[in-house]
Amino acid sequence: MPDLQQVEYCQPGAYSVTGNCEIKEFQIAQDLPLPTVQLGVVGTLTCAQPCLTYNGVEYCQPGAYSVTGNCENIEFQIGDLPPVWLELGEDQTIAADESAELLGQTNAIPAIITWHNSTDTMPETHLGITVQPVENTLYFLEIQDLNGCLLKDSVWVLVEGGWYAPNVIRPLSAELNGWFTLFASPNHVAEIQLLEIFDRWGNMVFSRKNFPPNQSESGWNGTHNGQMVNPAVFVWKATLLLKNGSTEQVVGDVTVVR
């Protein structure tokens, strides 16, 4: 009879072996399931660390994972931070010589706070500031939280009796004016009756009639005949219909940058 110890069996089941005038019957049992080790949350993804390396493998998505190795199943989770937000509220309108209170509301814990106005970086480093613009001004708040997440929001402060037009636009930009239009106090300007924009040779690149102020995407997006214009200085002129029924002719220039 063959020596059972000299024969290799790699599959579970029932076996019968004949030898030396006798029959030997035996069974190979099913493999035992691998033990499972639960590790829970082994790391958390953050804005500063969008990917996490664990046991030599990089994970860039939160969720539950299972890895087999060393005769055991290892189950663990990659955690994620809750979403963070920043809100500056609705645009504000003030009378001349008045001030406005700007307050950033957020569920993040700021590590760096930066304020900008339409033209420059401001020295304030708190979520709440007081401003007193002499003309319509766009204010930006940017914060970076303890986890490296960058949040941004902006708000207009409109001065009664005034209007404002950006002097620089960067088409398709989310951080600088991406469109050109006029902004004004809703109690002062009822409508932009006409807005025309010309290149340095006097060619008209944009014209639109009868649309409201303060709506960026109603204005010019830096294109002409469907093509993005080259960086340059463009002259614009507009006719404003005021709330009292009169009109005002205004002109200026705007620089397109990339």
DAGI-V77000 format. One line per field, one symbol per residue. phi: phi as a letter, one per 30 degrees, with the letter a starting at -180 (. if undefined). burial: + if it has 24 or more other C-alpha atoms within 12 Angstrom, else -. A space follows every 10 residues. Layout:
phi = ???
burial = ???
//
This chain:
phi = .ddedccccc bdkcbbbcah ibcccabcdd dddddcccci dcabdbddbd bbcbhiccbc bdkcbbbcah iacccabcdb dddcbbbcid ecbbdeiccb ccbdcacdcd cbbbcbcdba dcddbcdcbc bbdcbebccc bbbcddcidc bbabadccce ibbbbdcbbb eidccbecbc accadddccd acdabbbbdd ciddcaaabh bddiceddcc cicbhicddd eacbcbbbcc cdddjdcbcb babbccbc
burial = ---------- ---------- ---------- ---------- --++++---- -+------+- ----+----- ---+-+++++ ---+-+++-- ++++-----+ ++++++-+-+ --++++++-- ------+-+- +++-++++++ +++++-+-++ ++++++++++ ++++++++++ +----+++++ ++++++++++ +++++++++- ----++++-- ++++-+-+++ +++-----+- ---+++++++ ++-----+-- -++++++-
//
